[in-house]
Amino acid sequence: MNRSKLKTLFLASTVTIMAISIISFPQESVDASIRGLDMWWEIVFPSLLPFFIISEMLIGFGVVRFIGVLLEPLMRPIFKVPGVGGFVWAMGLASGYPAGAKLTARLRQEGQLTRTEAERLVSFTNSSNPLFIFGAVSVGFFYNPKLGVILALSHYLGNICVGILMRFYGKSEEVVEVKKTKQSMLRLAFSQLHQTRLKDKRPIGKLLGDAVMSSIQTLLMIGGFIILFSVVNKILFHLQITSYLAKMLEILFGLFALPDALSIPFISGLFEITQGSQLTSQVQDATLLQQAIITSFILAFSGLSVQAQVASILAQTDIRFQPFFIARFFHGMFAGIFTFLLWNPLYKQLYQSEQPSNAIPVFFIDEGSYLYQYFDWLISIGPIITLLALSAYIVLFAKKYIK
């Protein structure tokens, strides 16, 4: 039997087993689906939608091209990507997964990136946003917003290291064209902005409508993946596959002096970051440092759920998924190392925390902080934003096909 037939057999068998498992565990599957839907409905959709729409508008009006010209002297020497990569990087940090992939794919379709540059860029511009790290993980799971400083620094420093590492990727395929101009940087940037706006002949109303349609379609796809992998994670747990994989990891964890109890949360986090982070925070046999290292790796690896979202977005272009997948392992290792290195100089000495790792000190929950208030507001108002946006999408979709 050749390799192609084996792949067909494997995929067909896997899907069949999953279908039988969902039928065998109907209540667990429904609970997992509702949990994934709640997260998408309350958090993911309302937090990502504004960023996606504004990004599309900025690209259409030429602002991204303007920023790209100004950031070229910074992004090209460090990461070997055009200046527009700075915009993608900033938006990826602010809005989180998978904004970096969506913007990279969009710029590749616009011809502003070569395939090699796009593969470099997408590898380090997909990251968790500060709201999720501080609000959901640090406050929601660990009840310790100060831990968010360590997790965020480790996460974003790891991202920078991945970007620097990926600058050496694809050298043999790369053909760099250096364009010299006598114009000043600011004048050239404005010229590019104006030319880009003139090329896009869509009126403002059409541009806004297309931005809303494209953004909501992407978010619907993201919601589907979140729900699917939430169910898959739960099914794997009930089939004891998670436990079996965790047993295989115990030897590796022993080499790094990590307790065996963290292996199951780690496996869960490889599939879906939210559940993996939550399970890690509930392990009583681990120190807070050990929990933070595992959580850092989970956040950086981003889970197969997020990676499937990225793969789906990249499939619309010629950007290959493999470099992104490999970069996630490097990001996970960098994030874990930075967490370990920053723990003593930053967390222990700066915050003087003397609490045992399994304690939940009430004074750590700073309900007056901006992030906590924004997170709480988003959960309460998020479903309304989602419902209004979906209603607008239905209206725009109907008008498009009626015409």
C-alpha positions in Angstrom: 0.0 0.0 0.0 1.5 3.3 -1.1 1.8 6.4 1.1 -1.2 8.2 -0.4 -3.5 5.3 0.3 -2.2 5.0 3.9 -2.9 8.7 4.4 -6.5 8.2 3.0 -7.0 5.3 5.3 -5.7 7.2 8.4 -7.8 10.3 7.7 -11.0 8.2 7.1 -10.4 6.1 10.2 -9.7 9.1 12.4 -12.9 11.0 11.3 -15.0 7.8 11.7 -13.6 7.2 15.2 -14.4 10.8 16.2 -17.9 10.5 14.8 -18.5 7.3 16.8 -17.0 8.9 19.9 -19.3 11.9 19.7 -22.3 9.6 19.4 -21.0 7.6 22.4 -20.5 10.7 24.6 -23.3 13.0 23.5 -23.6 15.0 26.8 -19.9 15.6 27.0 -19.8 16.7 23.4 -22.6 19.1 23.8 -21.0 20.6 27.0 -17.7 21.0 25.2 -19.5 22.6 22.2 -21.3 25.1 24.5 -18.1 25.9 26.3 -16.3 26.7 23.0 -19.4 28.6 21.7 -19.5 30.7 24.9 -15.8 31.7 24.5 -16.3 32.7 20.9 -19.6 34.4 21.5 -18.5 36.4 24.6 -14.7 37.0 24.0 -13.2 36.1 20.7 -15.8 37.6 18.3 -16.3 41.0 19.9 -12.6 41.5 20.7 -11.3 40.6 17.2 -14.0 42.1 15.0 -13.0 45.8 15.4 -9.3 44.9 14.7 -10.2 42.9 11.6 -12.4 45.6 10.1 -10.0 48.5 10.9 -7.1 46.5 9.4 -9.0 46.0 6.2 -9.8 49.7 6.0 -6.2 50.6 6.7 -5.0 48.4 3.9 -7.6 49.7 1.5 -6.8 53.4 2.2 -3.0 52.8 1.9 -2.1 53.5 5.5 -0.4 50.2 5.8 1.8 51.0 2.8 2.6 54.3 4.4 3.6 52.6 7.7 5.6 50.1 5.7 7.8 52.6 4.0 8.6 54.3 7.4 9.3 51.0 9.2 11.4 49.5 6.4 14.8 50.6 8.0 13.7 48.8 11.2 12.0 45.6 10.0 14.3 44.7 7.1 17.7 44.5 9.0 16.2 42.7 12.0 13.6 40.4 10.6 14.3 40.5 6.8 10.7 41.4 6.1 9.3 44.7 4.5 8.2 47.6 6.7 4.6 46.5 6.4 5.5 43.7 8.7 5.7 46.2 11.5 2.0 46.9 11.1 1.2 43.2 11.1 3.3 42.6 14.1 1.6 45.5 16.1 -1.9 44.4 15.1 -1.0 40.8 16.0 0.2 41.8 19.4 -2.9 43.9 20.1 -5.6 41.6 18.8 -4.1 38.1 19.2 -4.6 34.9 17.3 -5.0 34.6 14.3 -4.8 38.3 13.3 -1.2 38.0 12.2 -2.0 35.2 9.8 -5.0 37.0 8.3 -3.1 40.3 7.7 -0.1 38.4 6.3 -2.3 36.5 3.9 -4.0 39.8 2.9 -0.7 41.5 2.2 0.5 38.5 0.2 -2.6 38.7 -1.9 -1.9 42.4 -2.4 1.6 41.6 -3.6 3.3 43.5 -0.8 5.2 40.4 0.4 7.0 37.6 -1.4 6.2 34.1 -0.3 9.4 33.7 1.7 8.8 37.1 3.5 5.2 36.1 4.2 6.3 32.8 5.7 8.8 34.6 7.9 6.3 37.2 9.0 3.5 34.9 9.8 5.8 32.8 12.0 6.3 35.6 14.6 3.3 37.9 14.3 0.7 35.4 15.7 0.6 35.8 19.4 -1.8 35.9 22.3 -3.1 39.3 23.1 -2.6 41.0 26.5 -6.3 40.8 27.4 -6.2 37.0 27.3 -2.9 36.7 29.1 -3.8 39.1 31.9 -7.6 38.8 32.0 -8.3 35.1 31.2 -5.1 33.3 32.3 -3.6 35.4 35.1 -6.8 36.7 36.7 -9.4 34.1 35.6 -7.3 30.9 36.1 -4.5 31.7 38.5 -6.2 34.6 40.4 -2.8 36.4 40.2 -2.6 39.4 37.8 1.1 39.8 38.7 1.8 36.5 37.0 0.6 38.1 33.8 3.7 40.3 33.7 6.0 37.2 33.6 3.8 35.4 31.1 3.5 38.4 28.8 7.2 39.3 28.8 8.2 35.7 28.2 5.6 35.4 25.4 6.6 38.6 23.5 10.3 38.2 24.0 10.0 34.6 22.7 8.2 36.1 19.7 11.0 38.4 19.0 13.5 35.6 19.2 11.5 33.6 16.7 11.4 36.5 14.3 15.2 36.9 14.5 15.6 33.1 14.0 13.3 33.1 11.0 15.3 35.8 9.3 17.7 33.0 8.2 14.8 31.0 6.7 14.5 30.8 2.9 17.8 32.5 2.0 18.3 30.2 -1.0 14.9 31.2 -2.4 15.2 34.9 -1.8 15.8 37.5 -4.4 16.2 41.0 -2.8 15.6 44.0 -4.9 16.9 47.2 -3.4 15.2 50.3 -4.8 17.1 53.5 -4.4 15.3 56.8 -4.4 16.3 60.4 -3.8 12.9 61.2 -2.2 12.8 61.7 1.6 11.3 58.8 3.6 8.2 60.7 4.6 7.5 62.0 1.1 7.9 58.5 -0.4 5.6 57.1 2.3 2.9 59.6 1.5 3.3 59.0 -2.2 2.8 55.3 -1.7 -0.2 56.0 0.5 -1.8 58.1 -2.2 -1.1 55.7 -5.0 -2.5 52.8 -3.1 -5.7 54.7 -2.4 -6.1 55.6 -6.0 -5.6 51.9 -7.1 -8.4 50.8 -4.9 -11.3 52.4 -6.7 -14.0 51.1 -4.3 -16.1 53.9 -2.7 -15.9 54.2 1.1 -19.3 52.4 1.6 -18.2 49.5 -0.5 -14.8 49.2 1.2 -16.5 49.3 4.6 -19.0 46.6 3.6 -16.3 44.4 2.2 -14.3 44.8 5.3 -17.2 43.8 7.5 -18.1 40.8 5.3 -14.5 39.5 5.2 -13.9 40.0 8.9 -17.1 38.2 9.9 -16.5 35.3 7.5 -13.1 34.8 9.1 -14.5 35.0 12.6 -17.2 32.4 11.7 -14.5 30.1 10.6 -12.5 30.7 13.8 -15.6 30.0 15.9 -16.1 26.7 14.1 -12.5 25.6 14.9 -12.8 26.7 18.5 -16.0 24.6 19.0 -14.5 21.6 17.0 -11.3 21.4 19.0 -13.1 21.9 22.3 -15.1 18.8 21.5 -12.0 16.9 20.2 -10.1 17.7 23.4 -13.0 16.4 25.5 -13.4 13.3 23.5 -9.7 12.5 23.6 -9.9 12.8 27.4 -12.8 10.4 27.7 -11.1 7.9 25.3 -8.1 7.9 27.7 -5.9 9.0 24.8 -4.8 12.2 26.7 -3.8 10.0 29.6 -1.8 7.7 27.3 0.0 10.5 25.7 0.7 12.0 29.2 2.3 8.8 30.3 4.7 9.0 27.3 5.7 12.6 28.4 6.5 11.7 32.0 10.1 10.7 31.2 10.6 14.0 29.4 9.1 16.0 32.2 11.4 14.1 34.7 14.4 15.4 32.8 13.3 19.0 33.4 12.2 18.3 37.1 8.5 18.9 36.2 5.9 16.9 38.1 3.9 14.2 36.3 0.7 15.9 37.2 1.4 18.6 34.6 1.5 16.2 31.7 -2.3 16.0 31.2 -2.8 19.8 31.2 0.2 20.0 28.8 -1.4 17.6 26.3 -4.7 19.4 26.6 -2.9 22.7 25.9 -1.3 21.3 22.8 -4.9 21.0 21.4 -6.6 24.0 22.9 -4.8 26.8 24.9 -7.7 27.8 27.1 -8.4 24.4 28.6 -4.7 23.6 28.9 -4.0 26.8 30.8 -7.0 26.3 33.1 -6.0 22.7 33.9 -2.4 23.8 34.6 -3.6 26.4 37.1 -5.5 23.7 39.0 -2.5 21.3 39.5 -1.8 21.3 43.3 1.5 19.3 43.1 3.4 21.9 41.2 5.1 25.1 42.2 3.9 28.4 40.7 7.1 28.6 38.6 6.5 25.1 37.1 2.9 26.0 36.3 4.1 29.3 34.7 6.7 27.5 32.5 4.1 25.0 31.2 1.5 27.8 30.7 4.1 29.9 28.8 4.8 27.0 26.4 1.1 26.4 25.9 0.4 30.0 25.1 3.4 30.2 22.7 2.6 26.9 20.9 -0.9 28.2 20.6 -2.6 24.9 20.3 -3.7 22.9 17.3 -7.0 24.8 17.3 -5.3 28.1 16.6 -2.9 26.4 14.2 -5.8 24.9 12.2 -7.3 28.4 12.0 -4.0 29.7 10.6 -3.7 26.8 8.2 -7.2 27.6 6.9 -6.3 31.2 6.3 -3.0 30.5 4.7 -4.6 27.9 2.4 -6.1 30.9 0.5 -2.6 31.9 -0.6 0.7 30.2 -1.6 2.1 30.6 1.9 3.3 27.3 3.3 2.1 26.2 6.8 5.2 24.1 7.7 7.4 27.1 8.7 4.7 28.4 11.0 4.2 25.0 12.7 8.0 24.6 13.3 8.2 28.2 14.6 5.6 27.4 17.2 7.8 24.8 18.9 10.7 27.3 19.0 8.4 30.0 20.4 7.3 27.5 23.1 10.8 26.7 24.1 11.9 30.4 24.1 8.9 31.4 26.2 9.5 28.6 28.7 13.2 29.6 29.0 12.4 33.3 29.5 9.8 32.4 32.2 12.5 30.5 34.1 15.2 33.2 33.6 12.9 36.1 34.6 11.3 34.4 37.6 13.9 35.3 40.3 14.9 38.8 39.1 11.4 39.9 38.3 8.7 38.0 40.0 10.3 37.0 43.3 12.3 40.2 44.0 10.1 42.8 42.4 6.8 41.5 43.9 8.2 39.7 47.0 5.6 37.0 46.7 5.7 34.6 49.7 2.5 32.8 48.9 2.5 29.0 48.4 1.7 28.1 44.8 -1.6 26.5 45.5 -3.0 29.4 47.6 -5.4 31.9 46.1 -4.7 35.2 47.8 -7.7 37.5 47.6 -5.7 40.7 47.4 -4.1 39.5 44.1 -7.4 40.0 42.3 -7.3 43.7 41.5 -10.9 44.3 40.5 -10.1 48.0 40.0 -7.6 47.5 37.3 -8.3 48.5 33.7 -7.7 45.1 32.3 -10.0 43.4 34.8 -12.8 45.9 34.2 -12.4 45.6 30.4 -12.5 41.8 30.6 -15.6 41.9 32.7 -17.3 44.4 30.4 -16.4 42.4 27.4 -18.1 39.3 28.8 -21.3 41.2 29.6 -21.5 43.2 26.4 -19.8 40.8 24.1 -22.9 38.7 23.1 -24.7 42.0 22.1 -21.8 43.0 19.9 -21.7 39.6 18.3 -25.5 39.5 17.7 -25.5 43.0 16.1 -22.5 42.2 13.9 -24.1 38.9 12.7 -27.3 40.8 11.9 -25.3 43.4 9.9 -23.6 40.5 8.1 -26.9 38.9 7.1 -28.2 42.3 5.7 -25.0 42.8 3.7 -25.0 39.3 2.5 -28.6 39.5 1.4 -28.0 42.8 -0.4 -25.0 41.4 -2.3 -26.9 38.5 -3.7 -30.1 40.3 -4.4 -28.1 42.6 -6.7 
